[in-house]
Amino acid sequence: MTQHELSEIYKMFKGTGFDLLFGFLLTFIEAFLPILPIIVFVVFNVNAFGLGFGILVSWLGTVIGSFLAFLCFKRLNHISYIKRLKTKKHVKRLIYFIDRRGVTPIFILLCFSFTPSALVNIVVSMTHIRKGTYFVALCLSKAIMIGSIGILGHDITTLLHNPLKLIAIIIGVVVLYMISKRVERNYMNTVEEDEVESHH
């Protein structure tokens, strides 16, 4: 979904009282469907509602959506699909790692916009992390992620007239992507190392 398409839909709701609900639902639904572009939604919200309010609406949507998704998947742990998912080697490694290391690695991963939060919600729902602990981690990590995207994407029209700033932001996004993938890879490697140690 592009910014233009979002703008056209937003115009339908503007002035009706449902425009804020529309902005909220964008990031709320993304928590269940990882294929949706969270960056596009946050940039749209900060340009539609202003920096502070746009960040708040986006943050509320993604936190509430992610936590509800987590609770839903936790209740569905007994169904056959989730049971089969738990038997997959990489999922078992990640569950074991989170149970041993706690919420810190999840907090770090969720700070990056490139981490598929919907998949994280599923995996964390299979661990022994307490609901309250995960909720706090969601609130803090999503505040960092949404805040950084909002600040970078605010008043996007000025970026088109300031190529240096646009280039700097693109470089920043690429660097964040590389860091997020490196962190993810390092944590998975740590899981494998822990498994090797546990067999000795």
Secondary structure by P-SEA (a helix, b strand, c coil): ccaaaaaaaaaaaccccaaaaaaaaaaaaaaacccccaaaaaaaaaaaccaaaaaaaaaaaaaaaaaaaaaaaaaacccaaaaaaaacaaaaaaaaaaaaacaaaaaaaacccccaaaaaaaaaaaccccaaaaaaaaaaaaaaaaaaaaaaaccaaaaaacaaaaaaaaaaaaaaaaaaaaaaaaaaaaaaaaaaaaac
